[in-house]
Amino acid sequence: MNKKEVIAEKSNLCVFQNLTPDTVINLVEKAIGELCTNICRPLNSYINRVFELETEEGKGLVAKFYRPERWSKKALLDEQEFLLELAEAEIPVIPPIQFTDKSTLGIHENMYFAVFPKKGGRFYDEYTEEQWLELGRLIGRTHAVGAKHLPKDRVTMTPDKLTTDQINYLLNGNFMDKEFLSPFKELSHALLDEITPFFKDTRLIRIQGDCHFSNLIYRPGESFYLIDFDDMAIGPPVQDFWMLLPGYKEDSHLEIDIFLEGYETFMDFDWRSLRLIEPLRAMRYIHYTAWCAHQFAEDGLSRVAEDFGSREYWQREIKDLTEQLERIQSTPVPTGNY
């Protein structure tokens, strides 16, 4: 990146970080062709700037301004296309509102934004057997739509692509002291060598990509809604449910069986892909670390993990990855469904 590009990126980030309520309200009013009240409440978001608004008719809105340089226009349209396809299939998601110009993605000073209807709901961190069945049906229906075609500009969630890129970013970005470079490089490459063969011949489709309990809301009288498709990716279907499990695979056979009973009502599942759960867990460790690094690199301030980059942080990270590699190596090759 040359000097002009660095200056432009910092300028875009400055506009993004300093969005004012007046700017947000004016942009949304112009986009949707409706007047809003003066309500403009900032909502929690690690990456984007998100605001709650209200029209003069009392309709609740959520305006999401995407962090500059994080996603391309094609990638954001991939997300919206998926959401609109799911909504068309009557699957409970929250698609973007169509603007007066028929688009669903606005732009302001190199910063993209979208507007969604506000839908509140309840989070669950434990599910009943009936809810596991319902979640299986929800994700199965989602994947039946996701399998129809691939996106244009989304990452592929496999070790030889996404995880390799993230490891290289961490190694080349001056995020750790020299004493950790060789141990991290050796460990991460050993992990790649171990888990990459697991993904051979695995079917990859459009997935939500970050399906954990905080991205599922329950609306009384309706159903579970699948939300937050920011991390939508091309990946193995099992990625969209392993994070919901209450523990490791061997401790979650009942939940897996019930979930997949619901799932297979709408979508076939390759039971052999359950062996990807621990490799995907290891990949998520690296993904989270790379995500923290990107946050910090962009402005030098944002630390999702308070001690990111410290000696203690990297000691802990290497320890966790070492234990996960040992877990993968010690797990017997599955036979039958498990």
N, C-alpha and C positions, 0 to 999 in steps of 0.2 A: 504494500500500500504506500503510495507516494504522499508527499507532504500535503498537497491539495486535497487528496482523498481523506486524509486524517482530519484535516480542518473541517471538511464537509460533514464527516461522520460526527464529530464533536458538536457541530452546529445543529445537526438533526436531533442529536440526543438532548441537547439543551432545550430545544423547542418541545420535545416529548416530555421532559421532566418538569417543564414549567407551564404545562397546559393550565389555562385559567377557566373557571366556570363559565365566563362569558363566551370564550372561544368554543368550549364544548357545546353549550346550549345552542349557539348560533349555527354551528356546523350540523348538529342533529336536526334542528328546525328546517334548515335549507334542504337537507338530504331527504327527510320524510314528508316535507310539505305540511307540517303541523306545528302549531305553537306549543311551547312548553312552559311550565311554571318556572319559578326560580330555584327549584330543588335541583341540586347537583352534588350528590354525596359520593365521595371517593370510596371505592370498595377495595378490599385486600386483593393484591395480585403481585406475585414475585417478579414478573417480567413485563406485563402490559400495564397500561393505565386504564382503569375501569371505573365507570361512574354510573350511579343510579339517577335517572331522571323521571319526569312525569309530564305527560301532555296535559293541556288545559281540560281535556275531557276525562282526566283521571287515569289514563292508561300508564302503567309502569313500564319503563324502558331501561335497558342496560346498554351503555355505549362502551365499546372496547376499542382502545387505541393501541395498535400493535407497535412494539418496540422497533425503531428503525434498524435496518440492516439485519434483522433476525430472520425474517422470512421474505422470500420473493413474492411478487404478485401472483405468480402461478401457484406457489405453494398455498397461499391464502385462499385462492379460488378453488384449489383442490379440497380444502377443508369445507368450504361453503357448498361445493357441489355434492360432497358426501352427505352433509347435513340435509340438503334439500332433497336428495334422493331418498334418504331415510324417512323424512317427513312425508314425502309423497307416498311411501309404502305404509304410512300410518304407524311408524315406529316412534316411540316417545323420546324425542330429542328436541332441542330448541334451535330451530333454524334462524338465520338472519332475516331481518325485515327488508322487503324490497323497497328501494328508494323511488322517488318520483321519476327518475330517468331509467327505471327498470333494472338498475344495477343493485348489487348488495354489498359492494366494497367501495368506500370513499377514500379520498386522499387529500391531505392537507400538509403542505410543506414537506414532501417526501415521507409522510407518515400516513399509513393506511388505517382506516377505521371501519367498524361495522356496528350495527345497532340490532339489539335483540329484544324480544318481549321479556319482561320480568316474570320469572316463575320461581316462587319460593318452594321449599320442600324440606323434608327431614332427612338427616344423615343417619345411617345405621352402621355400627362397627361389628355387629353380630347379627346373623340372619337365622330365621327359622327354616325348617325343612321346606315349607311351602314357598318361602322367599327364595331359597336356593333354586327351586324349580322355576320360579318366575324369572330369576336372573338368567338362568340357562336359556329360557325361551327368548328373552330380550337380546342377549348376545348372539344367539343362534340366528335370529332374524336380522340383526345388524350385519353379521358376517355373510348371510345369504345375499344381501345387497352389496357388501364390500367385495365379494368375489366376482362381481359382474365385469369389472375392468380395473386397471391399475391407475393410480394418480400420475400426474405429469411431472411433479417436482417435489416429491416427498422422499425422506431417507428410507433405506432398506435396513430393517432391524435384524442384521446377521453379524456374526463376529468379524468376518472377513471384510465387511464394508463399514458399517457404523462404528463398531467398537474399535476397529483398527484406526479409523480417522480420529476418534476421541483419544486413544492412547498416544498417537503421534502429536496431537495438539498439546497434551499435558507434558510430554517429554521435551517439546521444542519451545514451550512458552515461558520458560523461566518462572515456573510456579513452585519449584521445590529446590531445596539446597542440594549441592552436588552429591552429598553423602547418600541421598535417596535415589538419584538418577539410575544408577546401575541396578540396585535391588528392584526398583519399580519396573525397569525395562525388562529384566530377566523374568520377573514374576508375571508381568502382563503378557509377554510373549509365550511363556509356558502355558498360560491360561488359554490364549488363542489357539495354540497347537492342540490343546486338550479338547476344547469345545467345538471348534470349527467343523470337525467331521460329524457331529451330532445333527447339523443342519442340512446335511446332504439329502437331496430328494424331498425336503420339506416344502409343502405347498405354502406360498406366500401370497397374501391378499391384503386389501385395505383393512386396517384395524384402527380402533380408537387409540391404542398405543400406550395409554397411561390409565388403565382401568383399575382403580382402587376405590375404597369405600367413599372417599371424599368427592369422587366424580360420579356418584350415583345418588340422586335425591329421590325420596318417596313423597308423592303428592297424594294425600288422603282422598279416597274416592276415585283416584285415577290409577296410577301404577308407579313403578320405578322409571325415572328419566335418566338417560345416559348423557352426561354433560362434559364440556371442556375437551374439544377435539384439537387443541393446540398441538399436541404431540402425535397426531394422526400419522401413520406410517405404513409402509409395506412390511408385513411381518407375519410370523406364524400365528395362527388363531389362538394358541394356548397363552400367548402374551396377554390376551384380554380377559383372563380370569385367574391366573395363578396368584396375583397380588391380593385377590379377595379371600384366599384360603386362610383358615385360622392358624396354620402352622406349616411345617414341611409336608411334602407329599405323603410320606408314610403315616403322618398323623391326621390326614384329611381324606381318607378313602370314602367315607360316607358323604361328605360334601361334594367331592368330585363326582361320585356316582349320581347323586341327585341332580347336580348342575348339568351334567352331560345328558341325563335323561330328558331334561327340558330342552337343552341345546339341540339334540339330534331330532327333535320334532320338526325342526326347520332346516338343519344344516348337518351334513355328515361330518364326523370328527375322526381324525386319525389318532387313535389311542396311543400309538407309538410315540407321538409327539409329547406325551407327558414327561418323557425323559429330558425334554428341553427346559424344564422348570428351573433346575439348579443352575445350568448354564445361563439362563436368562436372568436369574438373581445376581450372578456374578457380573453380567453385562450391566445390570442396573447400578451396581456399586460404581463402576467406571463411568457410566452415563451421568450419575449424580455429581461425581467429582469434576467431570468435564463441564457440566452445567454451572457449577460454582465458579470454575475458572473463567468461563465466558462472562459471567456476571461481573466478576472482579476486573477482568481485562478491559471491559467497556468503559468503566469510569473510575476504576481504582478505589472504589468505595464499597460497592455492594458486596456484602458477604452473607450468603444464605446460611452457611456454617460460620459461626462467629470466629472460630480459630483457623479458618481456611488458610493454608499456606504455612502454618507454623510447624515446628518440628514435631510437636505432639500430634498434629493432624495427620502428617504423613506416616508416622509410626503406627497410628491407629488404622489408617487406610491399608497399609501393607499387611498388617496383622489380619485384618478382615478378609482381604483377598487371598492370603495364604490359607486361612482356615476354609474358605469357600472352595479353593482349588483342591484341598485335601478331601473335602466332603464329596466333590464330584468324582475324584479318583477312587474313592472308597465305596461309591454307590454301585451295587451289582447291576449288570446289564439286565434290563427288565425282560420278562417273558410274559406272553399273553397280553392282557389289557394293561398290566402294571409292570 
